[in-house]
Structure formats: structure tokens, C-alpha cells
Amino acid sequence: MDSDVDDAVEDSPPAIRVRDLTVSFGDLTVLSGVSLSVDRGTFLGLVGPNGAGKTTLLRTLRGTLAPDRGTVTLGGDDVATLSASAIGRRVASVPQETSLPFSFGVEQVVEMGRTPHLSRFDSIGSDDREAIERAMDRTDVSRFRERSIESVSGGERQRVLLARALAQETSVLLLDEPTGSLDINHAVRTLELVRELVADGKTVVAAIHDLNLAARYCDELALLSDGSIRAAGPPRQVLTASTLRDAFDARTLVTDRPGTAAPLVTALPDDGEPREDETPPHVHVVGTGSRAATVVRAIAREGFEASVGVVPAGDAAAEAAREVGADPILVPAFSEINDEAAGAARDRAAEADALVVVGLPATGNRSVVESVPETKRLVVGRSAVEGVEAPTTEAAAETGGTDGTTETAGTAGTAALDDAADVIARLETMIDRTRSGR
Ligand SMILES: Nc1ncnc2c1ncn2[C@@H]1O[C@H](COP(=O)(O)OP(=O)(O)OP(=O)(O)O)[C@@H](O)[C@H]1O
């Protein structure tokens, strides 16, 4: 997307250009001063909270809503000057509301996609038939082509409407929540199909609620809230904890998705601030080495109270505990865990809302783990935070390997962050459950 909308003369205008768009319903201004431009062969995701104006923007792009102010151009032509069938030959859309007023057959609905290509007295020809068959195949609806549209499920109906849009063979596709009623398999298949269409040169704009699917499949995102674009650009740039807090009033953890440029958004309950009647959750960590240290830091970052132990002095987890202001329960490096230390750790663990066990606990720590009910224990396995960083001290390497695994030095830091996000999300759920007595 290109936010520079001031070029007067262009050789190749963008597929869609919106300038200073304002749309109101009576006294309610739904879009205010929206400008954006979408290049050909780009998949733009519109994200934002309910009521932000995504559907309104899509309706304005295809000319079914006239703006109070501003213009929409399709390939350089003002949409307000194009006839309905001229728009229909350029833009196909799949609406969010998938109910149809009459009972048509599935195949008939797909055939409707050809309407803008037919003159009043034309009947469907062989080119039309090919477009219809291709569209039904690509969306996997051929097998229920004979059925009435009323008899298919909501997700199947959504795919039939996508088939209708594909049969229309337009260069621009507008999708309003294309995966809203789809199971995860069909959601992913639909978005893979959209990617193929974009690779073929189509321009797609889709309102998508699922931020992670949007980040994974869209080239660019525009974050709408209260009728304005709050951020626009590549997903990593748009989806940050701060933009999401502003737009959704929600607390999120945004990390890197391993092996891709896409971010991963984890919604976190509450606003991160302790409620007046509630102390921050307390999490006790049993484990050693850099993996346990990563967990301790993530817990503290979430505003939880952390306690750690029993842990050998000099271990990376002990250092992390000190860093975050949690007094670790220590034994000297290279020594056995004694009863006194284990007793102190059991006391801390008993007070905690949850216990995180990183790796296999050392023999002396088993009584600490077993003193906490299983419903309050979260075991972070070897794979979860593996390969974060090398142990920071000799002691960590020597006494830290209580689970018998070897640390992998210096790789996959992003994977570790993702997994820390997962640990936090699971802890939140567990603590919510135990605090509410469920
Ligand atoms: N025809 C209409 N008449 C009056 N108000 C409308 C109309 N259409 C939409 N609105 C209002 O405009 C605002 C934006 O609606 P819109 O459907 O564009 O939001 P959205 O971002 O698509 O929301 P959602 O994510 O819930 O689908 C909402 O407050 C909605 O109630």
C-alpha cells in the first residue's frame, strides 16, 4: 500500500485508490478522511474492532455506498462514474451476510457471477460455463452443486459465494470476513486460494478478524478504528502491542512467527493491571539454566510476582530471579538440594497461584513439585524453550542440566519468545480457572 496519494499523473494507476473518504449514516460518521492505495497483485487485509468501518469501506470501494466526501478510483476511473455492470466486470465481492432472499440452487448462485458479462438477451455460453466450473472446483463446492443454497451450511454457503465471485472473473476481489464461518481447514484453504489468485495478478481487499490469519496471508494490513486508519503497511509494522491496545483496547503479546516475517498475536485477558481486589498472580518456577531464566523474565514482564527455587547459586535462573526482584531460594553451586532449602521452596510454591516446572526437576526439587496440585502445575517441556541461549555461567552448565538435556547455544531466539508467549497464555488461563474456583 502506498500512502502517497498526491501523484497527479500516473502511467499505471493503482488497482484501488481512496482519497480522503468520509462516509456517514445520518449523524453517525463511520469513515473519516480515509486515504489508501492498493497496488495490483496485492492482498490487503482490513483489520480492526467491530464497528470500525471495514464493511462500510468495502461497500464504498465497490460503489454501493456513495461517500459524503472523497473519491474511490478503480484502475484510475472514478467508481462514481462507472455503471453497475462496468463495476461488476472489475470488482467481485463476497459479503459478510451470506443469506440470500430466494431459494436458488448452488450452481445457479455461482452462475449469477456471470451476469455482468452477459447482455440482456444473452444466455450462458461455453466461456461462461468454463468460468463457472473452474470457480466451483477451486472452492470445492461442485459436489453439492445440485442442492438448494438454503440447505447448505453457513460455511458451505460462504464458499458458494466465493465461487460466484470467482466466476465473475474480475481483477479486484473484495471479501468481507471470508473465513468467518469456515472451519480451520477451509479457512486456510480459502486463504491459500486467495494467495494463488493474488499470484495470478488479482488485487484482493479482505476484512479479516483473525489477526494471525491476516498477518500470515496478507501482504499489507490497514488497521481501522473509529473510522480512521490507525496504521497501514506490512503486518509486522501494523500489528504491535501498542497499536492493538489503542485500536482494540486489548492487551496482546506480539512476537515473531518462527521462519516467517509474520507476527504472532496472543490476546491476553484483562488489561494487565492488577484489579483493585486482586493481588498480581504469583508463579513459582522450578528449573534451571537459560530456559528457566527465559520463563522467569516473561513472568515478570507480565506483571506477575515470580519466585524461583531451589536453584544453584550462579545459575541463569537465579540471576534472572535477581534481575526481576525475586529472591531465589538457593543452594551453593555443585551441591545437593538440602531439606531446609526444599522446605522453603515448598512454602513459596504453596502460596503461589501456579507452578511452572521447566524440564525434569532435580531429585531434591521433586517434593516441591509434588506439594502443588497438578491443576496448578504447568510443565514446560524440552521443546518449549529449547535453544534460547547458552547457559551464562559454568555453574549453570554443570548443575543446571537437571533434566539431562543439553542447551543449544545462540539459535532460535524468536522461537523461544513465541514459546514464552504460550507459557504466559497458558498460565493466564490456569490462574483464571483456579482463582475463579473452576
Ligand atoms: N446502513 C447503516 N445505517 C446506520 N448505521 C450503519 C449502517 N451500516 C453500518 N452502520 C454503522 O457503522 C459503523 C461501522 O459499521 P461496519 O459494518 O462498517 O463496521 P465493521 O468494521 O465492518 O464491523 P464488524 O467487524 O462488526 O463487521 C457501525 O457503528 C454500524 O452500526
The ligand as an ORCA input file, in Angstrom:
! r2SCAN-3c Opt
* xyz 0 1
  N     -26.832      1.194      7.000
  C     -26.402      1.663      8.160
  N     -27.123      2.557      8.851
  C     -26.684      3.057     10.028
  N     -25.512      2.708     10.596
  C     -24.748      1.818      9.968
  C     -25.153      1.239      8.706
  N     -24.189      0.395      8.316
  C     -23.229      0.411      9.279
  N     -23.567      1.267     10.258
  C     -22.782      1.592     11.440
  O     -21.483      1.967     11.004
  C     -20.485      1.521     11.898
  C     -19.455      0.735     11.122
  O     -20.062     -0.466     10.648
  P     -19.276     -1.501      9.757
  O     -20.226     -2.621      9.467
  O     -18.648     -0.811      8.623
  O     -18.140     -1.970     10.766
  P     -17.165     -3.231     10.679
  O     -15.809     -2.720     10.984
  O     -17.348     -3.941      9.394
  O     -17.714     -4.095     11.872
  P     -17.706     -5.700     12.092
  O     -16.274     -6.050     12.400
  O     -18.568     -5.851     13.302
  O     -18.244     -6.362     10.882
  C     -21.209      0.723     12.956
  O     -21.396      1.543     14.059
  C     -22.530      0.379     12.313
  O     -23.543      0.226     13.284
*
